[in-house]
Amino acid sequence: MTSSTAPPAPANPYAVLGAAIVLPASGHVILGVPVRGLQFLFFMVILAWVTAKIAPPDASFVGRHAGGFLIYALSVLDAYKLARIRHAQWVHNARQGSDSAHGGIEPHT
């Protein structure tokens, strides 16, 4: 006899997106990949420092730290993408499980 307990639902992608926007790397922590978030934070700080050193003195704050903001934006997108993929896989697996449990038609291979 096999147990048909479904895996728990993954984090809501919009909650992960909001957390990643508010606090960098928190979206990755919610997803269970804190090392990936830490890597993004590391490169965010390094590139912000580098661009601050090479930017002209009359550049704005965002202009002086553009490298850090670029990595921040990539970090937000990455966390959201991971959350969307995990949620889509969970929905797909849940649908497959309910189709086979209710006598659904299985696709031809």
Secondary structure, DSSP 8 states (H G I E B T S, - for coil): ------------HHHHHHHHHHSTTHHHHHHT-HHHHHHHHHHHHHHHHHHHHHS-TTS-HHHHTHHHHHHHHHHHHHHHHHHHHHHHHHHHHHHHHHHHHTT------
